[in-house]
Amino acid sequence: LPGSVKRCQELRKSFDEGGFPEFESRDILTLGSLLKAFLRELPGGLIPEPQRTQLLKVFKDSEEEELNQAVKTILSSLPEEHFNVLCYLMFFLHLNFMTSENLSIVFGPNIFP
């Protein structure tokens, strides 16, 4: 479910101006919408095109035994800022109660545009 558009705009404006706005932790829908907008609007995406193409090829062509190492190798080639954001995002998503299928539906298009 999307969060409040008005509140999302207010929070974004504050962040864009260098602030760290106050928000209520129970307003999770608005915070989720803001996070998805941030990921969606990153120039080049969270996972840049070269690594995105490599990952798609690995998932399509690799055997299960070699898949983990191939993914680790590709992700380690991400720019440091992208890798750090991806790590924090995966940690955050690991802590919530959504299924991996639901997470892929909600966040997949924002990570893999």
Biotite code that builds the C-alpha atoms (Angstrom):
import biotite.structure as struc

atoms = struc.array([
    struc.Atom([0.000, 0.000, 0.000], chain_id="A", res_id=1, res_name="LEU", atom_name="CA", element="C"),
    struc.Atom([1.326, 3.448, -0.812], chain_id="A", res_id=2, res_name="PRO", atom_name="CA", element="C"),
    struc.Atom([1.921, 6.010, 1.894], chain_id="A", res_id=3, res_name="GLY", atom_name="CA", element="C"),
    struc.Atom([0.648, 9.563, 2.092], chain_id="A", res_id=4, res_name="SER", atom_name="CA", element="C"),
    struc.Atom([1.716, 11.443, -1.028], chain_id="A", res_id=5, res_name="VAL", atom_name="CA", element="C"),
    struc.Atom([1.647, 14.778, 0.794], chain_id="A", res_id=6, res_name="LYS", atom_name="CA", element="C"),
    struc.Atom([3.731, 13.482, 3.712], chain_id="A", res_id=7, res_name="ARG", atom_name="CA", element="C"),
    struc.Atom([6.134, 11.778, 1.309], chain_id="A", res_id=8, res_name="CYS", atom_name="CA", element="C"),
    struc.Atom([6.662, 15.099, -0.499], chain_id="A", res_id=9, res_name="GLN", atom_name="CA", element="C"),
    struc.Atom([7.264, 16.893, 2.810], chain_id="A", res_id=10, res_name="GLU", atom_name="CA", element="C"),
    struc.Atom([9.839, 14.328, 3.936], chain_id="A", res_id=11, res_name="LEU", atom_name="CA", element="C"),
    struc.Atom([11.567, 14.334, 0.574], chain_id="A", res_id=12, res_name="ARG", atom_name="CA", element="C"),
    struc.Atom([11.791, 18.133, 0.528], chain_id="A", res_id=13, res_name="LYS", atom_name="CA", element="C"),
    struc.Atom([13.366, 18.087, 3.959], chain_id="A", res_id=14, res_name="SER", atom_name="CA", element="C"),
    struc.Atom([15.905, 15.420, 2.952], chain_id="A", res_id=15, res_name="PHE", atom_name="CA", element="C"),
    struc.Atom([16.681, 17.257, -0.297], chain_id="A", res_id=16, res_name="ASP", atom_name="CA", element="C"),
    struc.Atom([17.409, 20.413, 1.710], chain_id="A", res_id=17, res_name="GLU", atom_name="CA", element="C"),
    struc.Atom([19.913, 18.493, 3.840], chain_id="A", res_id=18, res_name="GLY", atom_name="CA", element="C"),
    struc.Atom([17.671, 17.997, 6.843], chain_id="A", res_id=19, res_name="GLY", atom_name="CA", element="C"),
    struc.Atom([16.700, 14.904, 8.731], chain_id="A", res_id=20, res_name="PHE", atom_name="CA", element="C"),
    struc.Atom([12.971, 15.303, 9.283], chain_id="A", res_id=21, res_name="PRO", atom_name="CA", element="C"),
    struc.Atom([10.987, 14.033, 12.221], chain_id="A", res_id=22, res_name="GLU", atom_name="CA", element="C"),
    struc.Atom([8.667, 11.184, 11.372], chain_id="A", res_id=23, res_name="PHE", atom_name="CA", element="C"),
    struc.Atom([6.555, 8.697, 13.187], chain_id="A", res_id=24, res_name="GLU", atom_name="CA", element="C"),
    struc.Atom([7.873, 5.148, 13.088], chain_id="A", res_id=25, res_name="SER", atom_name="CA", element="C"),
    struc.Atom([4.349, 3.814, 12.690], chain_id="A", res_id=26, res_name="ARG", atom_name="CA", element="C"),
    struc.Atom([4.017, 5.683, 9.365], chain_id="A", res_id=27, res_name="ASP", atom_name="CA", element="C"),
    struc.Atom([5.740, 2.767, 7.674], chain_id="A", res_id=28, res_name="ILE", atom_name="CA", element="C"),
    struc.Atom([3.738, 3.051, 4.437], chain_id="A", res_id=29, res_name="LEU", atom_name="CA", element="C"),
    struc.Atom([4.965, 6.595, 3.802], chain_id="A", res_id=30, res_name="THR", atom_name="CA", element="C"),
    struc.Atom([8.544, 5.655, 4.695], chain_id="A", res_id=31, res_name="LEU", atom_name="CA", element="C"),
    struc.Atom([8.347, 2.633, 2.375], chain_id="A", res_id=32, res_name="GLY", atom_name="CA", element="C"),
    struc.Atom([7.055, 4.824, -0.458], chain_id="A", res_id=33, res_name="SER", atom_name="CA", element="C"),
    struc.Atom([9.880, 7.290, 0.138], chain_id="A", res_id=34, res_name="LEU", atom_name="CA", element="C"),
    struc.Atom([12.474, 4.487, 0.121], chain_id="A", res_id=35, res_name="LEU", atom_name="CA", element="C"),
    struc.Atom([11.090, 3.046, -3.114], chain_id="A", res_id=36, res_name="LYS", atom_name="CA", element="C"),
    struc.Atom([11.129, 6.504, -4.743], chain_id="A", res_id=37, res_name="ALA", atom_name="CA", element="C"),
    struc.Atom([14.767, 6.974, -3.671], chain_id="A", res_id=38, res_name="PHE", atom_name="CA", element="C"),
    struc.Atom([15.782, 3.629, -5.180], chain_id="A", res_id=39, res_name="LEU", atom_name="CA", element="C"),
    struc.Atom([13.758, 4.193, -8.339], chain_id="A", res_id=40, res_name="ARG", atom_name="CA", element="C"),
    struc.Atom([15.259, 7.631, -8.973], chain_id="A", res_id=41, res_name="GLU", atom_name="CA", element="C"),
    struc.Atom([18.925, 6.798, -8.409], chain_id="A", res_id=42, res_name="LEU", atom_name="CA", element="C"),
    struc.Atom([20.837, 7.738, -11.572], chain_id="A", res_id=43, res_name="PRO", atom_name="CA", element="C"),
    struc.Atom([21.670, 4.421, -13.222], chain_id="A", res_id=44, res_name="GLY", atom_name="CA", element="C"),
    struc.Atom([19.787, 2.491, -10.540], chain_id="A", res_id=45, res_name="GLY", atom_name="CA", element="C"),
    struc.Atom([21.052, 0.857, -7.380], chain_id="A", res_id=46, res_name="LEU", atom_name="CA", element="C"),
    struc.Atom([22.615, -1.885, -9.479], chain_id="A", res_id=47, res_name="ILE", atom_name="CA", element="C"),
    struc.Atom([24.192, -0.220, -12.546], chain_id="A", res_id=48, res_name="PRO", atom_name="CA", element="C"),
    struc.Atom([23.615, -1.631, -16.024], chain_id="A", res_id=49, res_name="GLU", atom_name="CA", element="C"),
    struc.Atom([26.874, -3.644, -16.367], chain_id="A", res_id=50, res_name="PRO", atom_name="CA", element="C"),
    struc.Atom([26.272, -5.562, -13.134], chain_id="A", res_id=51, res_name="GLN", atom_name="CA", element="C"),
    struc.Atom([22.541, -5.859, -13.815], chain_id="A", res_id=52, res_name="ARG", atom_name="CA", element="C"),
    struc.Atom([23.259, -7.512, -17.167], chain_id="A", res_id=53, res_name="THR", atom_name="CA", element="C"),
    struc.Atom([25.840, -9.824, -15.586], chain_id="A", res_id=54, res_name="GLN", atom_name="CA", element="C"),
    struc.Atom([23.466, -10.825, -12.795], chain_id="A", res_id=55, res_name="LEU", atom_name="CA", element="C"),
    struc.Atom([20.641, -11.613, -15.201], chain_id="A", res_id=56, res_name="LEU", atom_name="CA", element="C"),
    struc.Atom([22.999, -13.755, -17.285], chain_id="A", res_id=57, res_name="LYS", atom_name="CA", element="C"),
    struc.Atom([24.305, -15.593, -14.213], chain_id="A", res_id=58, res_name="VAL", atom_name="CA", element="C"),
    struc.Atom([20.783, -16.320, -12.930], chain_id="A", res_id=59, res_name="PHE", atom_name="CA", element="C"),
    struc.Atom([19.794, -17.588, -16.358], chain_id="A", res_id=60, res_name="LYS", atom_name="CA", element="C"),
    struc.Atom([22.867, -19.639, -17.247], chain_id="A", res_id=61, res_name="ASP", atom_name="CA", element="C"),
    struc.Atom([24.567, -20.787, -14.027], chain_id="A", res_id=62, res_name="SER", atom_name="CA", element="C"),
    struc.Atom([24.255, -24.069, -12.234], chain_id="A", res_id=63, res_name="GLU", atom_name="CA", element="C"),
    struc.Atom([23.127, -23.889, -8.621], chain_id="A", res_id=64, res_name="GLU", atom_name="CA", element="C"),
    struc.Atom([26.573, -24.835, -7.270], chain_id="A", res_id=65, res_name="GLU", atom_name="CA", element="C"),
    struc.Atom([28.296, -21.876, -8.936], chain_id="A", res_id=66, res_name="GLU", atom_name="CA", element="C"),
    struc.Atom([25.477, -19.342, -8.554], chain_id="A", res_id=67, res_name="LEU", atom_name="CA", element="C"),
    struc.Atom([26.381, -18.001, -5.080], chain_id="A", res_id=68, res_name="ASN", atom_name="CA", element="C"),
    struc.Atom([30.014, -17.363, -5.941], chain_id="A", res_id=69, res_name="GLN", atom_name="CA", element="C"),
    struc.Atom([29.133, -15.753, -9.273], chain_id="A", res_id=70, res_name="ALA", atom_name="CA", element="C"),
    struc.Atom([26.637, -13.397, -7.583], chain_id="A", res_id=71, res_name="VAL", atom_name="CA", element="C"),
    struc.Atom([29.180, -12.493, -4.873], chain_id="A", res_id=72, res_name="LYS", atom_name="CA", element="C"),
    struc.Atom([31.782, -11.703, -7.526], chain_id="A", res_id=73, res_name="THR", atom_name="CA", element="C"),
    struc.Atom([29.413, -9.450, -9.462], chain_id="A", res_id=74, res_name="ILE", atom_name="CA", element="C"),
    struc.Atom([28.141, -7.646, -6.371], chain_id="A", res_id=75, res_name="LEU", atom_name="CA", element="C"),
    struc.Atom([31.697, -7.047, -5.161], chain_id="A", res_id=76, res_name="SER", atom_name="CA", element="C"),
    struc.Atom([32.306, -5.103, -8.383], chain_id="A", res_id=77, res_name="SER", atom_name="CA", element="C"),
    struc.Atom([29.569, -2.573, -7.536], chain_id="A", res_id=78, res_name="LEU", atom_name="CA", element="C"),
    struc.Atom([30.672, 0.974, -6.742], chain_id="A", res_id=79, res_name="PRO", atom_name="CA", element="C"),
    struc.Atom([31.235, 1.227, -2.981], chain_id="A", res_id=80, res_name="GLU", atom_name="CA", element="C"),
    struc.Atom([28.254, 3.535, -2.384], chain_id="A", res_id=81, res_name="GLU", atom_name="CA", element="C"),
    struc.Atom([25.907, 1.212, -4.272], chain_id="A", res_id=82, res_name="HIS", atom_name="CA", element="C"),
    struc.Atom([27.223, -1.832, -2.442], chain_id="A", res_id=83, res_name="PHE", atom_name="CA", element="C"),
    struc.Atom([26.762, -0.150, 0.948], chain_id="A", res_id=84, res_name="ASN", atom_name="CA", element="C"),
    struc.Atom([23.186, 0.939, 0.188], chain_id="A", res_id=85, res_name="VAL", atom_name="CA", element="C"),
    struc.Atom([22.387, -2.551, -1.102], chain_id="A", res_id=86, res_name="LEU", atom_name="CA", element="C"),
    struc.Atom([23.785, -4.127, 2.092], chain_id="A", res_id=87, res_name="CYS", atom_name="CA", element="C"),
    struc.Atom([21.733, -1.814, 4.320], chain_id="A", res_id=88, res_name="TYR", atom_name="CA", element="C"),
    struc.Atom([18.646, -2.449, 2.210], chain_id="A", res_id=89, res_name="LEU", atom_name="CA", element="C"),
    struc.Atom([19.059, -6.240, 2.405], chain_id="A", res_id=90, res_name="MET", atom_name="CA", element="C"),
    struc.Atom([19.562, -6.022, 6.180], chain_id="A", res_id=91, res_name="PHE", atom_name="CA", element="C"),
    struc.Atom([16.427, -3.882, 6.527], chain_id="A", res_id=92, res_name="PHE", atom_name="CA", element="C"),
    struc.Atom([14.354, -6.176, 4.307], chain_id="A", res_id=93, res_name="LEU", atom_name="CA", element="C"),
    struc.Atom([15.591, -9.232, 6.200], chain_id="A", res_id=94, res_name="HIS", atom_name="CA", element="C"),
    struc.Atom([14.120, -7.790, 9.409], chain_id="A", res_id=95, res_name="LEU", atom_name="CA", element="C"),
    struc.Atom([10.569, -7.336, 8.152], chain_id="A", res_id=96, res_name="ASN", atom_name="CA", element="C"),
    struc.Atom([7.771, -9.862, 7.989], chain_id="A", res_id=97, res_name="PHE", atom_name="CA", element="C"),
    struc.Atom([7.145, -9.943, 4.228], chain_id="A", res_id=98, res_name="MET", atom_name="CA", element="C"),
    struc.Atom([7.803, -13.114, 2.258], chain_id="A", res_id=99, res_name="THR", atom_name="CA", element="C"),
    struc.Atom([10.661, -13.117, -0.243], chain_id="A", res_id=100, res_name="SER", atom_name="CA", element="C"),
    struc.Atom([8.075, -13.293, -3.032], chain_id="A", res_id=101, res_name="GLU", atom_name="CA", element="C"),
    struc.Atom([6.291, -10.175, -1.753], chain_id="A", res_id=102, res_name="ASN", atom_name="CA", element="C"),
    struc.Atom([9.609, -8.369, -1.293], chain_id="A", res_id=103, res_name="LEU", atom_name="CA", element="C"),
    struc.Atom([10.562, -9.128, -4.877], chain_id="A", res_id=104, res_name="SER", atom_name="CA", element="C"),
    struc.Atom([7.241, -7.776, -6.123], chain_id="A", res_id=105, res_name="ILE", atom_name="CA", element="C"),
    struc.Atom([7.489, -4.573, -4.074], chain_id="A", res_id=106, res_name="VAL", atom_name="CA", element="C"),
    struc.Atom([11.207, -3.795, -4.300], chain_id="A", res_id=107, res_name="PHE", atom_name="CA", element="C"),
    struc.Atom([12.371, -5.738, -7.366], chain_id="A", res_id=108, res_name="GLY", atom_name="CA", element="C"),
    struc.Atom([11.281, -3.133, -9.938], chain_id="A", res_id=109, res_name="PRO", atom_name="CA", element="C"),
    struc.Atom([13.001, -0.417, -7.898], chain_id="A", res_id=110, res_name="ASN", atom_name="CA", element="C"),
    struc.Atom([16.291, -2.328, -7.707], chain_id="A", res_id=111, res_name="ILE", atom_name="CA", element="C"),
    struc.Atom([16.146, -3.821, -11.222], chain_id="A", res_id=112, res_name="PHE", atom_name="CA", element="C"),
    struc.Atom([14.441, -1.153, -13.343], chain_id="A", res_id=113, res_name="PRO", atom_name="CA", element="C"),
])
